[in-house]
Amino acid sequence: MTQRLGPVMLDLEGQRLTPEEQTLLMRPEVGGVILFARNIASADQVRTLCDEIRYLRPDLLLAIDQEGGRVQRLREGVTRLPSMRRLGRDFAQQPEVTLRLCQDAGWLLGMEMAACGLDLSFAPVLDVDGRGGCVIGDRSFSADPRAVARLGGGFIDGLHEAGMVAVGKHFPGHGGVAGDSHHELPVDERPLAALRSHDLLPFAELAPRLDAVMPAHVVYADFDHRPAGFSPAWLGMLRESLGFKGVIFSDDLSMAAAASAGSPTERARLALAAGCDMLLVCNDRAATREVLDACQVHQVRRIARLRYARARPDLQALGALSRWRRVHARLEAMATG
């Protein structure tokens, strides 16, 4: 029988576990840990930290935001990744070459993160770049939704080759708003028909291949007055209309955009009721404790399926693989050129 995990993914203060965190991680409501830049010095240090966590709780899901470009938490000892826009900008002229490169990038990312002791990166970004001040910007593969779907699909294939799950974000698409949900609640006023024919296309095409999805803290006013991550209508569409069978992660419930849902306990309750399986609560330890107390009887079986199930590669030994050397050199050149 697949093991159940608690629904809360929390963060850490630094590069080693504090005594308080050691106690906190033993709570059954905790199902995972996400690492941020403050937790990271190098690839070797991350592996040590992951081993420290797993000594206490071997079952926990360990995650990171390692998209590439400006969102790459781990930089020392692994490949410097270009932005997704840089990966995708040649797609119109060289579609097959670019698609292979995206698959190679997903494979390399998966192999390196697995070697560092992690189970997943919150990637790929499937938002369609809206240009004109969109906060997503170069985190997106393209302003063309069909290109995003093709390139995102290649990236997913690469992650799966490496034995790592794929987490698509930010459903149903964060690319049409200028506001940053870390600091405000963005509202996308476009009609639902416009979203269906544009931002939703990558999610509609890739939902059956994704292992997990993270919805946006954005209100799509034509469809629901609630942000997508608190909306049974949006998450119901994801599961029922798009055929998604995996795990739904909330975006961080401590972000400013989530505050519209009420207290930390109310945010957790509404996200779970909407259909989220795992709740991220970061950068606010008091809120984390409040959410843990509110989730004492809630556990989810499907979360455990996201753990990396293969023998972990050795980071130093990756250099012996001709594919890794080729892809590493190409991506580093794109990231620094």
Secondary structure in CASP SS format (residue, H / E / C, confidence):
PFRMAT SS
TARGET T0000
AUTHOR 0000-0000-0000
METHOD secondary structure of the structure
MODEL  1
M C 1.00
T C 1.00
Q C 1.00
R C 1.00
L E 1.00
G C 1.00
P C 1.00
V E 1.00
M E 1.00
L E 1.00
D C 1.00
L C 1.00
E C 1.00
G C 1.00
Q C 1.00
R C 1.00
L C 1.00
T C 1.00
P H 1.00
E H 1.00
E H 1.00
Q H 1.00
T H 1.00
L H 1.00
L H 1.00
M C 1.00
R C 1.00
P C 1.00
E C 1.00
V E 1.00
G E 1.00
G E 1.00
V E 1.00
I E 1.00
L E 1.00
F C 1.00
A H 1.00
R H 1.00
N H 1.00
I C 1.00
A C 1.00
S C 1.00
A H 1.00
D H 1.00
Q H 1.00
V H 1.00
R H 1.00
T H 1.00
L H 1.00
C H 1.00
D H 1.00
E H 1.00
I H 1.00
R H 1.00
Y H 1.00
L H 1.00
R C 1.00
P C 1.00
D C 1.00
L C 1.00
L E 1.00
L E 1.00
A E 1.00
I E 1.00
D C 1.00
Q E 1.00
E E 1.00
G E 1.00
G C 1.00
R C 1.00
V E 1.00
Q E 1.00
R C 1.00
L C 1.00
R C 1.00
E C 1.00
G C 1.00
V C 1.00
T C 1.00
R C 1.00
L C 1.00
P C 1.00
S C 1.00
M H 1.00
R H 1.00
R H 1.00
L H 1.00
G H 1.00
R C 1.00
D C 1.00
F C 1.00
A C 1.00
Q C 1.00
Q C 1.00
P H 1.00
E H 1.00
V H 1.00
T H 1.00
L H 1.00
R H 1.00
L H 1.00
C H 1.00
Q H 1.00
D H 1.00
A H 1.00
G H 1.00
W H 1.00
L H 1.00
L H 1.00
G H 1.00
M H 1.00
E H 1.00
M H 1.00
A H 1.00
A H 1.00
C C 1.00
G C 1.00
L C 1.00
D C 1.00
L E 1.00
S E 1.00
F C 1.00
A C 1.00
P C 1.00
V E 1.00
L C 1.00
D C 1.00
V C 1.00
D C 1.00
G C 1.00
R C 1.00
G C 1.00
G C 1.00
C C 1.00
V C 1.00
I C 1.00
G H 1.00
D H 1.00
R H 1.00
S C 1.00
F C 1.00
S C 1.00
A C 1.00
D C 1.00
P H 1.00
R H 1.00
A H 1.00
V H 1.00
A H 1.00
R H 1.00
L H 1.00
G H 1.00
G H 1.00
G H 1.00
F H 1.00
I H 1.00
D H 1.00
G H 1.00
L H 1.00
H H 1.00
E H 1.00
A C 1.00
G C 1.00
M C 1.00
V C 1.00
A C 1.00
V E 1.00
G E 1.00
K E 1.00
H E 1.00
F E 1.00
P C 1.00
G C 1.00
H C 1.00
G C 1.00
G C 1.00
V C 1.00
A C 1.00
G C 1.00
D C 1.00
S C 1.00
H C 1.00
H C 1.00
E C 1.00
L C 1.00
P C 1.00
V E 1.00
D E 1.00
E C 1.00
R C 1.00
P C 1.00
L H 1.00
A H 1.00
A H 1.00
L H 1.00
R H 1.00
S C 1.00
H C 1.00
D C 1.00
L H 1.00
L H 1.00
P H 1.00
F H 1.00
A H 1.00
E H 1.00
L H 1.00
A H 1.00
P H 1.00
R H 1.00
L C 1.00
D C 1.00
A E 1.00
V E 1.00
M E 1.00
P E 1.00
A C 1.00
H C 1.00
V C 1.00
V E 1.00
Y E 1.00
A C 1.00
D C 1.00
F C 1.00
D C 1.00
H C 1.00
R C 1.00
P E 1.00
A H 1.00
G H 1.00
F H 1.00
S C 1.00
P H 1.00
A H 1.00
W H 1.00
L H 1.00
G H 1.00
M H 1.00
L H 1.00
R H 1.00
E H 1.00
S H 1.00
L C 1.00
G C 1.00
F C 1.00
K C 1.00
G C 1.00
V E 1.00
I E 1.00
F E 1.00
S C 1.00
D C 1.00
D C 1.00
L C 1.00
S C 1.00
M C 1.00
A H 1.00
A H 1.00
A H 1.00
A H 1.00
S H 1.00
A H 1.00
G C 1.00
S C 1.00
P H 1.00
T H 1.00
E H 1.00
R H 1.00
A H 1.00
R H 1.00
L H 1.00
A H 1.00
L H 1.00
A H 1.00
A H 1.00
G C 1.00
C C 1.00
D C 1.00
M E 1.00
L E 1.00
L E 1.00
V E 1.00
C C 1.00
N C 1.00
D C 1.00
R H 1.00
A H 1.00
A H 1.00
T H 1.00
R H 1.00
E H 1.00
V H 1.00
L H 1.00
D H 1.00
A H 1.00
C C 1.00
Q C 1.00
V C 1.00
H C 1.00
Q C 1.00
V E 1.00
R C 1.00
R H 1.00
I H 1.00
A H 1.00
R H 1.00
L H 1.00
R C 1.00
Y C 1.00
A C 1.00
R C 1.00
A C 1.00
R C 1.00
P C 1.00
D C 1.00
L C 1.00
Q H 1.00
A H 1.00
L H 1.00
G H 1.00
A H 1.00
L C 1.00
S H 1.00
R H 1.00
W H 1.00
R H 1.00
R H 1.00
V H 1.00
H H 1.00
A H 1.00
R H 1.00
L H 1.00
E H 1.00
A H 1.00
M H 1.00
A H 1.00
T H 1.00
G C 1.00
END
